[in-house]
Amino acid sequence: MRDKTADKTFLLQKRIEAHFSAKHPEKWIPLYSMVTYSPHIRYSEALVNGNKQQAIMDKIMAMPDIEAKWDSAEVENAILNSL
């Protein structure tokens, strides 16, 4: 993960995840938070959830012009519909 912190795509994905999680904390807990700050979530469960979230984010990051519309209702709805 350390190597990705300078990657624009990685940083944008994390920004989208944080934005979505702030709006819908009951629907999306970032993997890092699940592992680090949630003692009631087992690591195996966090890994499964993290893999599902990554599959969703792969689709989101492939959306045309995602850099310009990352905080739009379109992106939010796409994530909600994928959950």
Buried (B, 14 or more C-beta within 10 A) or exposed (E): EEEEEEEEEBEBBBEBBEBBBEEBEEEBBBBEBBBEEEEEBEEEEBEEBBEEBEEBBEEBBEBEEBEEEBEEEEBBEBBBEEE
